[in-house]
C-alpha cells in the first residue's frame, strides 16, 4: 500500500485519500483548541463530516452543534459553515 502524504492547512493535518474521482476523501487531524477555516460556503458541492475520534463543534447557518465520535453531519451546497475543536484533546474527522 502506498504511504499517503499529509500536509498542514490552517492548523489541521490533512491527508488526501485516492478515490474514483467523483468525490474527495480527506482525513483531518485537528489539535486541541484548533480553529477551522473562516465561515464559508461551497456553491456546487456538499461536505460530509464523520467524527472518528474526539468532539468537533460546527457552526452551520448560524447554529452551533457539537458532534462526537461516530456521529456525522451533511452540509448541503450554499450553507455557511465552519468548525473548531474547543476540547483539550486532539480529534480526527473524515
Phi and psi restraints in degrees (range 20) as a CNS / XPLOR table:
assign (resid 1 and name C) (resid 2 and name N)
       (resid 2 and name CA) (resid 2 and name C) 1.0 -71.2 20.0 2
assign (resid 2 and name N) (resid 2 and name CA)
       (resid 2 and name C) (resid 3 and name N) 1.0 134.6 20.0 2
assign (resid 2 and name C) (resid 3 and name N)
       (resid 3 and name CA) (resid 3 and name C) 1.0 -72.8 20.0 2
assign (resid 3 and name N) (resid 3 and name CA)
       (resid 3 and name C) (resid 4 and name N) 1.0 128.4 20.0 2
assign (resid 3 and name C) (resid 4 and name N)
       (resid 4 and name CA) (resid 4 and name C) 1.0 -85.7 20.0 2
assign (resid 4 and name N) (resid 4 and name CA)
       (resid 4 and name C) (resid 5 and name N) 1.0 144.8 20.0 2
assign (resid 4 and name C) (resid 5 and name N)
       (resid 5 and name CA) (resid 5 and name C) 1.0 -96.3 20.0 2
assign (resid 5 and name N) (resid 5 and name CA)
       (resid 5 and name C) (resid 6 and name N) 1.0 131.9 20.0 2
assign (resid 5 and name C) (resid 6 and name N)
       (resid 6 and name CA) (resid 6 and name C) 1.0 -100.9 20.0 2
assign (resid 6 and name N) (resid 6 and name CA)
       (resid 6 and name C) (resid 7 and name N) 1.0 151.0 20.0 2
assign (resid 6 and name C) (resid 7 and name N)
       (resid 7 and name CA) (resid 7 and name C) 1.0 -142.0 20.0 2
assign (resid 7 and name N) (resid 7 and name CA)
       (resid 7 and name C) (resid 8 and name N) 1.0 162.3 20.0 2
assign (resid 7 and name C) (resid 8 and name N)
       (resid 8 and name CA) (resid 8 and name C) 1.0 -101.5 20.0 2
assign (resid 8 and name N) (resid 8 and name CA)
       (resid 8 and name C) (resid 9 and name N) 1.0 129.5 20.0 2
assign (resid 8 and name C) (resid 9 and name N)
       (resid 9 and name CA) (resid 9 and name C) 1.0 -132.7 20.0 2
assign (resid 9 and name N) (resid 9 and name CA)
       (resid 9 and name C) (resid 10 and name N) 1.0 120.6 20.0 2
assign (resid 9 and name C) (resid 10 and name N)
       (resid 10 and name CA) (resid 10 and name C) 1.0 48.6 20.0 2
assign (resid 10 and name N) (resid 10 and name CA)
       (resid 10 and name C) (resid 11 and name N) 1.0 42.4 20.0 2
assign (resid 10 and name C) (resid 11 and name N)
       (resid 11 and name CA) (resid 11 and name C) 1.0 80.2 20.0 2
assign (resid 11 and name N) (resid 11 and name CA)
       (resid 11 and name C) (resid 12 and name N) 1.0 8.0 20.0 2
assign (resid 11 and name C) (resid 12 and name N)
       (resid 12 and name CA) (resid 12 and name C) 1.0 -114.4 20.0 2
assign (resid 12 and name N) (resid 12 and name CA)
       (resid 12 and name C) (resid 13 and name N) 1.0 136.9 20.0 2
assign (resid 12 and name C) (resid 13 and name N)
       (resid 13 and name CA) (resid 13 and name C) 1.0 -85.4 20.0 2
assign (resid 13 and name N) (resid 13 and name CA)
       (resid 13 and name C) (resid 14 and name N) 1.0 116.6 20.0 2
assign (resid 13 and name C) (resid 14 and name N)
       (resid 14 and name CA) (resid 14 and name C) 1.0 -112.6 20.0 2
assign (resid 14 and name N) (resid 14 and name CA)
       (resid 14 and name C) (resid 15 and name N) 1.0 130.4 20.0 2
assign (resid 14 and name C) (resid 15 and name N)
       (resid 15 and name CA) (resid 15 and name C) 1.0 -123.6 20.0 2
assign (resid 15 and name N) (resid 15 and name CA)
       (resid 15 and name C) (resid 16 and name N) 1.0 119.1 20.0 2
assign (resid 15 and name C) (resid 16 and name N)
       (resid 16 and name CA) (resid 16 and name C) 1.0 -86.5 20.0 2
assign (resid 16 and name N) (resid 16 and name CA)
       (resid 16 and name C) (resid 17 and name N) 1.0 137.8 20.0 2
assign (resid 16 and name C) (resid 17 and name N)
       (resid 17 and name CA) (resid 17 and name C) 1.0 -113.2 20.0 2
assign (resid 17 and name N) (resid 17 and name CA)
       (resid 17 and name C) (resid 18 and name N) 1.0 139.2 20.0 2
assign (resid 17 and name C) (resid 18 and name N)
       (resid 18 and name CA) (resid 18 and name C) 1.0 -65.7 20.0 2
assign (resid 18 and name N) (resid 18 and name CA)
       (resid 18 and name C) (resid 19 and name N) 1.0 142.0 20.0 2
assign (resid 18 and name C) (resid 19 and name N)
       (resid 19 and name CA) (resid 19 and name C) 1.0 -133.8 20.0 2
assign (resid 19 and name N) (resid 19 and name CA)
       (resid 19 and name C) (resid 20 and name N) 1.0 -174.4 20.0 2
assign (resid 19 and name C) (resid 20 and name N)
       (resid 20 and name CA) (resid 20 and name C) 1.0 -76.4 20.0 2
assign (resid 20 and name N) (resid 20 and name CA)
       (resid 20 and name C) (resid 21 and name N) 1.0 -8.0 20.0 2
assign (resid 20 and name C) (resid 21 and name N)
       (resid 21 and name CA) (resid 21 and name C) 1.0 106.7 20.0 2
assign (resid 21 and name N) (resid 21 and name CA)
       (resid 21 and name C) (resid 22 and name N) 1.0 -12.1 20.0 2
assign (resid 21 and name C) (resid 22 and name N)
       (resid 22 and name CA) (resid 22 and name C) 1.0 -95.1 20.0 2
assign (resid 22 and name N) (resid 22 and name CA)
       (resid 22 and name C) (resid 23 and name N) 1.0 3.8 20.0 2
assign (resid 22 and name C) (resid 23 and name N)
       (resid 23 and name CA) (resid 23 and name C) 1.0 -158.1 20.0 2
assign (resid 23 and name N) (resid 23 and name CA)
       (resid 23 and name C) (resid 24 and name N) 1.0 163.1 20.0 2
assign (resid 23 and name C) (resid 24 and name N)
       (resid 24 and name CA) (resid 24 and name C) 1.0 -108.5 20.0 2
assign (resid 24 and name N) (resid 24 and name CA)
       (resid 24 and name C) (resid 25 and name N) 1.0 142.3 20.0 2
assign (resid 24 and name C) (resid 25 and name N)
       (resid 25 and name CA) (resid 25 and name C) 1.0 -124.5 20.0 2
assign (resid 25 and name N) (resid 25 and name CA)
       (resid 25 and name C) (resid 26 and name N) 1.0 120.5 20.0 2
assign (resid 25 and name C) (resid 26 and name N)
       (resid 26 and name CA) (resid 26 and name C) 1.0 -131.0 20.0 2
assign (resid 26 and name N) (resid 26 and name CA)
       (resid 26 and name C) (resid 27 and name N) 1.0 136.2 20.0 2
assign (resid 26 and name C) (resid 27 and name N)
       (resid 27 and name CA) (resid 27 and name C) 1.0 -105.7 20.0 2
assign (resid 27 and name N) (resid 27 and name CA)
       (resid 27 and name C) (resid 28 and name N) 1.0 128.8 20.0 2
assign (resid 27 and name C) (resid 28 and name N)
       (resid 28 and name CA) (resid 28 and name C) 1.0 -120.5 20.0 2
assign (resid 28 and name N) (resid 28 and name CA)
       (resid 28 and name C) (resid 29 and name N) 1.0 126.7 20.0 2
assign (resid 28 and name C) (resid 29 and name N)
       (resid 29 and name CA) (resid 29 and name C) 1.0 -104.5 20.0 2
assign (resid 29 and name N) (resid 29 and name CA)
       (resid 29 and name C) (resid 30 and name N) 1.0 124.6 20.0 2
assign (resid 29 and name C) (resid 30 and name N)
       (resid 30 and name CA) (resid 30 and name C) 1.0 -116.8 20.0 2
assign (resid 30 and name N) (resid 30 and name CA)
       (resid 30 and name C) (resid 31 and name N) 1.0 119.2 20.0 2
assign (resid 30 and name C) (resid 31 and name N)
       (resid 31 and name CA) (resid 31 and name C) 1.0 -63.6 20.0 2
assign (resid 31 and name N) (resid 31 and name CA)
       (resid 31 and name C) (resid 32 and name N) 1.0 160.5 20.0 2
assign (resid 31 and name C) (resid 32 and name N)
       (resid 32 and name CA) (resid 32 and name C) 1.0 -55.1 20.0 2
assign (resid 32 and name N) (resid 32 and name CA)
       (resid 32 and name C) (resid 33 and name N) 1.0 134.4 20.0 2
assign (resid 32 and name C) (resid 33 and name N)
       (resid 33 and name CA) (resid 33 and name C) 1.0 75.5 20.0 2
assign (resid 33 and name N) (resid 33 and name CA)
       (resid 33 and name C) (resid 34 and name N) 1.0 3.8 20.0 2
assign (resid 33 and name C) (resid 34 and name N)
       (resid 34 and name CA) (resid 34 and name C) 1.0 -76.3 20.0 2
assign (resid 34 and name N) (resid 34 and name CA)
       (resid 34 and name C) (resid 35 and name N) 1.0 137.8 20.0 2
assign (resid 34 and name C) (resid 35 and name N)
       (resid 35 and name CA) (resid 35 and name C) 1.0 -89.7 20.0 2
assign (resid 35 and name N) (resid 35 and name CA)
       (resid 35 and name C) (resid 36 and name N) 1.0 142.1 20.0 2
assign (resid 35 and name C) (resid 36 and name N)
       (resid 36 and name CA) (resid 36 and name C) 1.0 -80.5 20.0 2
assign (resid 36 and name N) (resid 36 and name CA)
       (resid 36 and name C) (resid 37 and name N) 1.0 -161.8 20.0 2
assign (resid 36 and name C) (resid 37 and name N)
       (resid 37 and name CA) (resid 37 and name C) 1.0 -70.1 20.0 2
assign (resid 37 and name N) (resid 37 and name CA)
       (resid 37 and name C) (resid 38 and name N) 1.0 164.1 20.0 2
assign (resid 37 and name C) (resid 38 and name N)
       (resid 38 and name CA) (resid 38 and name C) 1.0 -59.6 20.0 2
assign (resid 38 and name N) (resid 38 and name CA)
       (resid 38 and name C) (resid 39 and name N) 1.0 155.1 20.0 2
assign (resid 38 and name C) (resid 39 and name N)
       (resid 39 and name CA) (resid 39 and name C) 1.0 -52.8 20.0 2
assign (resid 39 and name N) (resid 39 and name CA)
       (resid 39 and name C) (resid 40 and name N) 1.0 134.6 20.0 2
assign (resid 39 and name C) (resid 40 and name N)
       (resid 40 and name CA) (resid 40 and name C) 1.0 -151.3 20.0 2
assign (resid 40 and name N) (resid 40 and name CA)
       (resid 40 and name C) (resid 41 and name N) 1.0 170.1 20.0 2
assign (resid 40 and name C) (resid 41 and name N)
       (resid 41 and name CA) (resid 41 and name C) 1.0 -129.3 20.0 2
assign (resid 41 and name N) (resid 41 and name CA)
       (resid 41 and name C) (resid 42 and name N) 1.0 138.7 20.0 2
assign (resid 41 and name C) (resid 42 and name N)
       (resid 42 and name CA) (resid 42 and name C) 1.0 -104.1 20.0 2
assign (resid 42 and name N) (resid 42 and name CA)
       (resid 42 and name C) (resid 43 and name N) 1.0 119.6 20.0 2
assign (resid 42 and name C) (resid 43 and name N)
       (resid 43 and name CA) (resid 43 and name C) 1.0 -74.4 20.0 2
assign (resid 43 and name N) (resid 43 and name CA)
       (resid 43 and name C) (resid 44 and name N) 1.0 -31.9 20.0 2
assign (resid 43 and name C) (resid 44 and name N)
       (resid 44 and name CA) (resid 44 and name C) 1.0 -116.1 20.0 2
assign (resid 44 and name N) (resid 44 and name CA)
       (resid 44 and name C) (resid 45 and name N) 1.0 -9.3 20.0 2
assign (resid 44 and name C) (resid 45 and name N)
       (resid 45 and name CA) (resid 45 and name C) 1.0 -139.4 20.0 2
assign (resid 45 and name N) (resid 45 and name CA)
       (resid 45 and name C) (resid 46 and name N) 1.0 156.8 20.0 2
assign (resid 45 and name C) (resid 46 and name N)
       (resid 46 and name CA) (resid 46 and name C) 1.0 -94.3 20.0 2
assign (resid 46 and name N) (resid 46 and name CA)
       (resid 46 and name C) (resid 47 and name N) 1.0 160.6 20.0 2
assign (resid 46 and name C) (resid 47 and name N)
       (resid 47 and name CA) (resid 47 and name C) 1.0 -121.5 20.0 2
assign (resid 47 and name N) (resid 47 and name CA)
       (resid 47 and name C) (resid 48 and name N) 1.0 140.5 20.0 2
assign (resid 47 and name C) (resid 48 and name N)
       (resid 48 and name CA) (resid 48 and name C) 1.0 -123.5 20.0 2
assign (resid 48 and name N) (resid 48 and name CA)
       (resid 48 and name C) (resid 49 and name N) 1.0 131.7 20.0 2
assign (resid 48 and name C) (resid 49 and name N)
       (resid 49 and name CA) (resid 49 and name C) 1.0 -115.1 20.0 2
assign (resid 49 and name N) (resid 49 and name CA)
       (resid 49 and name C) (resid 50 and name N) 1.0 133.0 20.0 2
assign (resid 49 and name C) (resid 50 and name N)
       (resid 50 and name CA) (resid 50 and name C) 1.0 -120.3 20.0 2
assign (resid 50 and name N) (resid 50 and name CA)
       (resid 50 and name C) (resid 51 and name N) 1.0 119.9 20.0 2
assign (resid 50 and name C) (resid 51 and name N)
       (resid 51 and name CA) (resid 51 and name C) 1.0 -80.8 20.0 2
assign (resid 51 and name N) (resid 51 and name CA)
       (resid 51 and name C) (resid 52 and name N) 1.0 117.4 20.0 2
assign (resid 51 and name C) (resid 52 and name N)
       (resid 52 and name CA) (resid 52 and name C) 1.0 -93.6 20.0 2
assign (resid 52 and name N) (resid 52 and name CA)
       (resid 52 and name C) (resid 53 and name N) 1.0 -36.9 20.0 2
assign (resid 52 and name C) (resid 53 and name N)
       (resid 53 and name CA) (resid 53 and name C) 1.0 -147.2 20.0 2
assign (resid 53 and name N) (resid 53 and name CA)
       (resid 53 and name C) (resid 54 and name N) 1.0 139.1 20.0 2
assign (resid 53 and name C) (resid 54 and name N)
       (resid 54 and name CA) (resid 54 and name C) 1.0 87.3 20.0 2
assign (resid 54 and name N) (resid 54 and name CA)
       (resid 54 and name C) (resid 55 and name N) 1.0 -157.7 20.0 2
assign (resid 54 and name C) (resid 55 and name N)
       (resid 55 and name CA) (resid 55 and name C) 1.0 -135.0 20.0 2
assign (resid 55 and name N) (resid 55 and name CA)
       (resid 55 and name C) (resid 56 and name N) 1.0 143.1 20.0 2
assign (resid 55 and name C) (resid 56 and name N)
       (resid 56 and name CA) (resid 56 and name C) 1.0 -130.6 20.0 2
assign (resid 56 and name N) (resid 56 and name CA)
       (resid 56 and name C) (resid 57 and name N) 1.0 133.2 20.0 2
assign (resid 56 and name C) (resid 57 and name N)
       (resid 57 and name CA) (resid 57 and name C) 1.0 -93.3 20.0 2
assign (resid 57 and name N) (resid 57 and name CA)
       (resid 57 and name C) (resid 58 and name N) 1.0 129.6 20.0 2
assign (resid 57 and name C) (resid 58 and name N)
       (resid 58 and name CA) (resid 58 and name C) 1.0 -113.5 20.0 2
assign (resid 58 and name N) (resid 58 and name CA)
       (resid 58 and name C) (resid 59 and name N) 1.0 141.1 20.0 2
assign (resid 58 and name C) (resid 59 and name N)
       (resid 59 and name CA) (resid 59 and name C) 1.0 -109.2 20.0 2
assign (resid 59 and name N) (resid 59 and name CA)
       (resid 59 and name C) (resid 60 and name N) 1.0 116.0 20.0 2
assign (resid 59 and name C) (resid 60 and name N)
       (resid 60 and name CA) (resid 60 and name C) 1.0 -132.3 20.0 2
assign (resid 60 and name N) (resid 60 and name CA)
       (resid 60 and name C) (resid 61 and name N) 1.0 112.8 20.0 2
assign (resid 60 and name C) (resid 61 and name N)
       (resid 61 and name CA) (resid 61 and name C) 1.0 48.4 20.0 2
assign (resid 61 and name N) (resid 61 and name CA)
       (resid 61 and name C) (resid 62 and name N) 1.0 44.5 20.0 2
assign (resid 61 and name C) (resid 62 and name N)
       (resid 62 and name CA) (resid 62 and name C) 1.0 88.2 20.0 2
assign (resid 62 and name N) (resid 62 and name CA)
       (resid 62 and name C) (resid 63 and name N) 1.0 -1.6 20.0 2
assign (resid 62 and name C) (resid 63 and name N)
       (resid 63 and name CA) (resid 63 and name C) 1.0 -113.5 20.0 2
assign (resid 63 and name N) (resid 63 and name CA)
       (resid 63 and name C) (resid 64 and name N) 1.0 135.1 20.0 2
assign (resid 63 and name C) (resid 64 and name N)
       (resid 64 and name CA) (resid 64 and name C) 1.0 -95.9 20.0 2
assign (resid 64 and name N) (resid 64 and name CA)
       (resid 64 and name C) (resid 65 and name N) 1.0 139.3 20.0 2
assign (resid 64 and name C) (resid 65 and name N)
       (resid 65 and name CA) (resid 65 and name C) 1.0 -148.7 20.0 2
assign (resid 65 and name N) (resid 65 and name CA)
       (resid 65 and name C) (resid 66 and name N) 1.0 147.0 20.0 2
assign (resid 65 and name C) (resid 66 and name N)
       (resid 66 and name CA) (resid 66 and name C) 1.0 -111.2 20.0 2
assign (resid 66 and name N) (resid 66 and name CA)
       (resid 66 and name C) (resid 67 and name N) 1.0 129.5 20.0 2
assign (resid 66 and name C) (resid 67 and name N)
       (resid 67 and name CA) (resid 67 and name C) 1.0 -109.9 20.0 2
assign (resid 67 and name N) (resid 67 and name CA)
       (resid 67 and name C) (resid 68 and name N) 1.0 144.4 20.0 2
assign (resid 67 and name C) (resid 68 and name N)
       (resid 68 and name CA) (resid 68 and name C) 1.0 -112.1 20.0 2
assign (resid 68 and name N) (resid 68 and name CA)
       (resid 68 and name C) (resid 69 and name N) 1.0 169.4 20.0 2
assign (resid 68 and name C) (resid 69 and name N)
       (resid 69 and name CA) (resid 69 and name C) 1.0 -49.2 20.0 2
assign (resid 69 and name N) (resid 69 and name CA)
       (resid 69 and name C) (resid 70 and name N) 1.0 131.7 20.0 2
assign (resid 69 and name C) (resid 70 and name N)
       (resid 70 and name CA) (resid 70 and name C) 1.0 93.8 20.0 2
assign (resid 70 and name N) (resid 70 and name CA)
       (resid 70 and name C) (resid 71 and name N) 1.0 -12.0 20.0 2
assign (resid 70 and name C) (resid 71 and name N)
       (resid 71 and name CA) (resid 71 and name C) 1.0 -96.1 20.0 2
assign (resid 71 and name N) (resid 71 and name CA)
       (resid 71 and name C) (resid 72 and name N) 1.0 156.3 20.0 2
assign (resid 71 and name C) (resid 72 and name N)
       (resid 72 and name CA) (resid 72 and name C) 1.0 -136.7 20.0 2
assign (resid 72 and name N) (resid 72 and name CA)
       (resid 72 and name C) (resid 73 and name N) 1.0 165.8 20.0 2
assign (resid 72 and name C) (resid 73 and name N)
       (resid 73 and name CA) (resid 73 and name C) 1.0 -146.4 20.0 2
assign (resid 73 and name N) (resid 73 and name CA)
       (resid 73 and name C) (resid 74 and name N) 1.0 128.9 20.0 2
assign (resid 73 and name C) (resid 74 and name N)
       (resid 74 and name CA) (resid 74 and name C) 1.0 -99.8 20.0 2
assign (resid 74 and name N) (resid 74 and name CA)
       (resid 74 and name C) (resid 75 and name N) 1.0 131.4 20.0 2
assign (resid 74 and name C) (resid 75 and name N)
       (resid 75 and name CA) (resid 75 and name C) 1.0 -118.2 20.0 2
assign (resid 75 and name N) (resid 75 and name CA)
       (resid 75 and name C) (resid 76 and name N) 1.0 109.9 20.0 2
assign (resid 75 and name C) (resid 76 and name N)
       (resid 76 and name CA) (resid 76 and name C) 1.0 -71.6 20.0 2
assign (resid 76 and name N) (resid 76 and name CA)
       (resid 76 and name C) (resid 77 and name N) 1.0 161.4 20.0 2
assign (resid 76 and name C) (resid 77 and name N)
       (resid 77 and name CA) (resid 77 and name C) 1.0 -54.4 20.0 2
assign (resid 77 and name N) (resid 77 and name CA)
       (resid 77 and name C) (resid 78 and name N) 1.0 147.3 20.0 2
assign (resid 77 and name C) (resid 78 and name N)
       (resid 78 and name CA) (resid 78 and name C) 1.0 81.0 20.0 2
assign (resid 78 and name N) (resid 78 and name CA)
       (resid 78 and name C) (resid 79 and name N) 1.0 10.6 20.0 2
assign (resid 78 and name C) (resid 79 and name N)
       (resid 79 and name CA) (resid 79 and name C) 1.0 -104.5 20.0 2
assign (resid 79 and name N) (resid 79 and name CA)
       (resid 79 and name C) (resid 80 and name N) 1.0 123.7 20.0 2
assign (resid 79 and name C) (resid 80 and name N)
       (resid 80 and name CA) (resid 80 and name C) 1.0 -70.3 20.0 2
assign (resid 80 and name N) (resid 80 and name CA)
       (resid 80 and name C) (resid 81 and name N) 1.0 128.9 20.0 2
assign (resid 80 and name C) (resid 81 and name N)
       (resid 81 and name CA) (resid 81 and name C) 1.0 -157.6 20.0 2
assign (resid 81 and name N) (resid 81 and name CA)
       (resid 81 and name C) (resid 82 and name N) 1.0 160.2 20.0 2
assign (resid 81 and name C) (resid 82 and name N)
       (resid 82 and name CA) (resid 82 and name C) 1.0 -161.8 20.0 2
assign (resid 82 and name N) (resid 82 and name CA)
       (resid 82 and name C) (resid 83 and name N) 1.0 179.8 20.0 2
assign (resid 82 and name C) (resid 83 and name N)
       (resid 83 and name CA) (resid 83 and name C) 1.0 -150.6 20.0 2
assign (resid 83 and name N) (resid 83 and name CA)
       (resid 83 and name C) (resid 84 and name N) 1.0 162.6 20.0 2
assign (resid 83 and name C) (resid 84 and name N)
       (resid 84 and name CA) (resid 84 and name C) 1.0 -159.3 20.0 2
assign (resid 84 and name N) (resid 84 and name CA)
       (resid 84 and name C) (resid 85 and name N) 1.0 160.9 20.0 2
assign (resid 84 and name C) (resid 85 and name N)
       (resid 85 and name CA) (resid 85 and name C) 1.0 -105.0 20.0 2
assign (resid 85 and name N) (resid 85 and name CA)
       (resid 85 and name C) (resid 86 and name N) 1.0 97.6 20.0 2
assign (resid 85 and name C) (resid 86 and name N)
       (resid 86 and name CA) (resid 86 and name C) 1.0 -85.8 20.0 2
assign (resid 86 and name N) (resid 86 and name CA)
       (resid 86 and name C) (resid 87 and name N) 1.0 -3.9 20.0 2
assign (resid 86 and name C) (resid 87 and name N)
       (resid 87 and name CA) (resid 87 and name C) 1.0 -81.4 20.0 2
assign (resid 87 and name N) (resid 87 and name CA)
       (resid 87 and name C) (resid 88 and name N) 1.0 172.1 20.0 2
assign (resid 87 and name C) (resid 88 and name N)
       (resid 88 and name CA) (resid 88 and name C) 1.0 -96.2 20.0 2
assign (resid 88 and name N) (resid 88 and name CA)
       (resid 88 and name C) (resid 89 and name N) 1.0 16.9 20.0 2
assign (resid 88 and name C) (resid 89 and name N)
       (resid 89 and name CA) (resid 89 and name C) 1.0 -125.6 20.0 2
assign (resid 89 and name N) (resid 89 and name CA)
       (resid 89 and name C) (resid 90 and name N) 1.0 148.7 20.0 2
assign (resid 89 and name C) (resid 90 and name N)
       (resid 90 and name CA) (resid 90 and name C) 1.0 -68.1 20.0 2
assign (resid 90 and name N) (resid 90 and name CA)
       (resid 90 and name C) (resid 91 and name N) 1.0 160.3 20.0 2
assign (resid 90 and name C) (resid 91 and name N)
       (resid 91 and name CA) (resid 91 and name C) 1.0 -138.8 20.0 2
assign (resid 91 and name N) (resid 91 and name CA)
       (resid 91 and name C) (resid 92 and name N) 1.0 166.5 20.0 2
assign (resid 91 and name C) (resid 92 and name N)
       (resid 92 and name CA) (resid 92 and name C) 1.0 -134.4 20.0 2
assign (resid 92 and name N) (resid 92 and name CA)
       (resid 92 and name C) (resid 93 and name N) 1.0 129.0 20.0 2
assign (resid 92 and name C) (resid 93 and name N)
       (resid 93 and name CA) (resid 93 and name C) 1.0 -125.8 20.0 2
assign (resid 93 and name N) (resid 93 and name CA)
       (resid 93 and name C) (resid 94 and name N) 1.0 156.9 20.0 2
